[in-house]
Amino acid sequence: MPVAAHDVLHDLESICEERRQLGVQVRLHHWLHGWLFVHIPLSMGFLVLTAIHAVMSLRY
């Protein structure tokens, strides 16, 4: 490639790399929000069972 095209190619390479990183961030964002559908019900169940355990341990 001619020397004059090196700057343009470097800019194009930077744009492609930024697009790739944004794709990775979108994928991770979807995984993290999907994890909430598992994490929140399990956490709430754990809190309910902890409360039941506290009440039962005070009664007996």
N, C-alpha and C positions, 0 to 999 in steps of 0.2 A: 504494500500500500504506500502511496506517496506520503511524505512527511506532513503535508498540509491536511491530510485526512485523519491524522492521529488524534487530534483534539475532538473531532466529530465522533470518531469511534470510541474514544474514552467516555464522552458524554452518553453515547448510546449504551455502552456497557454499564454505566452507572444507573441509567434508567431501567435497564433490564434487571439489574440486581435489586433495585428498590422494589420493582414489581414482584419479584420472587419472594422477597422478605414480607411484603404485604400479604401475599398468598399464604405464607406460613402463619402469619399473625391471625388471619381470618380463620384458618383451620384450628389453631389453638383456642381462639375465642369460642368457636362452636363446641369444642370438646369441654371447655370449662363451664359453659352454660348448660351443656348436657349433664355434666357431673352434678349440677345442683338438683336435678330431678331425682338423683339417687341419694345425695347427701342430706338434703333437707328432710325428707320423710324418715330416714334412719335416725337423724338427730332428734326429731320430734318424738319418735317412738322411744328412744333412749331416755329423754327427759320425762316422758309419761311413766315409763317403768321405774325410773329413779324416784319419782314422787310416790308411786304405789309402794315401792320398797320402804321409803321413809315412813309412810303411814302404817304399814304393816309392822314394821319393826317397833314403832311406838306403842302399838296396840298389844303386842305380845311380849 
